[in-house]
């Protein structure tokens, strides 16, 4: 990796986008060598159900501005987030849309992936609360392809953050998300 890599998670409160960004930031800063990392977040006044976004900036150099300017990777879980943020993606970057809540998306100069993130959490794992962990699995595959972080680093950060009795559930959700992206093709 050379330079700066920006990631944005966007959706609504309660989907775990902030936790996903915190985990991504911790994985890159604690379990990878030579990276500078900043994580930031914002959410609407309603918190649960209101719009929410969280960003991670990873760089091989000291970071002079802590927010994403043109995200290399966006994970977008709601239609409102798609309309508001998709156009900000770095040309040639990647957008991962959830196929349940995002039903149409703006034209952008990016590699677009339309994945069943929420449906995987609901149907394969049986708990929608792990939507963010499914998303993190997909992000782990992207960061592996970009040679920024190893999937094991993200998994370690997840297991260090989630409650003791949920480690297996979160680990399974992560693995499902990793495979989702690994077996996907962009639109």
N, C-alpha and C positions, 0 to 999 in steps of 0.2 A: 504494500500500500504506500502510495506517495501522496502527500497533501492532505486535503480535507474531505471527509465523507459525512454527509448529513442524512439523518433518518427522521421521519415524522410518522407518528402513530396518531390517527385522528378518528374520532367517532363520537359517542355520547357517553355521559357520565354513567358509571356502573359497568362499562365494558372492559375496564382494566387497562386502558391505554397508558395511564400514568405509570402504573406498576410495570408494564411491559417496557417502557422507556427506561425506568430506573434499573431494571434487570439488565437491559442491553448495555447501559452505561457502566454498571458494575462489572459485567462480564469483560468488557473491553479494557477497563481501567485496572481491574484486579488480576485477571487471569491471562492477559495478553501483555507482551513486552513492548516498551517504547512508544506507547500511545498516550496522547492527551485526550481527555474526554470531559465534555460538559453536557449536563442534562437540564432541560427546562420544561415548563408545563404551563398550560392555561386552561381554564374551564369556566363555563358559564355560571351565572348565579344560582341556577337550580341544582348544581352538582349532579345528582343522579337524574339522568334523562336529558340534562343540558349538554351543549356541545363541549367537547373536550379534545385537547390536543397535547401531545408531549413530544419533545424533540431530543435527539442525541446528536451531538457533533463529535466526531472522532477525527483526530489528526495526528500526523507524525511530527508536527510543529506545535509550539504553544498556540493556543486558541485566543484570538484577539476579539472575536465577537461570538457570544454564547448561543445565538439563535440560528435556526436554519434559514438560509437565504434562498437557496434553490436546492431542495432535497434531492439527493441521489436516489433515495428509496422512500416511498410513502406506503403505509399500510392504512387503508381507508375502509372503515366499517359501516358508515352510514351515507345515505344519499346527500344529506346536507353537507357533510364533510367533503364528499366528492365534488359538489358544486363549488364549494368555497376554496378548496386547496389543490385540486388536481392540476390546475394551470400553473402552479408554482414549481412543478417538478423540473429538475434539470433536464434540458433536452438530451434524449438518449438514456435517461435514467429509468427507474422501474417504479411502477405503481401496482400494488396488490390490492384489488378490490374484493370485499366480501360479496358473494353472489346472492345473499339473502336480502339485505337491506339496500344494496346499491343495484338499482335496476336499469339505470342509464348513466353513461358517463361522458364528460366533455371530451372533445378531440384534443389530444395532447401529443407532443413529440416525445413519446416514452414507450418503453416496453410494458404493455399492460397484461396483467394476470388476473383472471376472474376465478377466484377460488372459493369453495364452500367452507369457509372458516367457521361461521356460526353453526351451520348444519352439522359439521364434523363434531363440534363441541356437544351439540344437542343429541345427535343420533349415534355417533360412534362412541363417544365418551359417556354420554348420558347426563351431562351437566353443562348448561350454557355458561356457567360462571368461569369455565376454563377457556373461553373464547380467546382471551389474551395469550394463553399458553400455546394454543394452536397457531396463533399469529406469530408468536416468538419462534416456533419451529420453522415456519416459512422464512422468517428473517434470518435465522441461523444458517439456512442453506444459502441465502444470498450473500451473507457475510463470509461464508466459506468460499463461495465462488469468487468473490472480490479479494480474497486473501487478507481479510481484515481480522477475523476472529474464527476460532474453531467452534463447532457445535458443542463440544464438551465444555467450553468456557461458559456458554450461555446456560447449558444445563446445570452446571455447578452453581451459577448465580441464582437460578430458579430455586434449586434445592436449598440454598442458603437463605432464601427469602420467604418461602411458603411455610404455613404451619405444619408441624410434625405429621399429623394424621392425613395430610393431603399430598404428600410427596409423590406417591405412586400415581395418583390421579393426574397431577400436574406433569409428571414425567411422561405419562402415556399421551397426554394432550400435545406436549411438545413434539414427541416422536411422530404423531399423526400429522402435525403441521409441517414438519421437516419433509416427510414423504409426499405430502400434498404438493409442495413446491418442487421437489425433486422430480416428480412425475408430470409436471405441468408444462405447457407451452404458452408462450405469450400470444395475445390476439394480434 
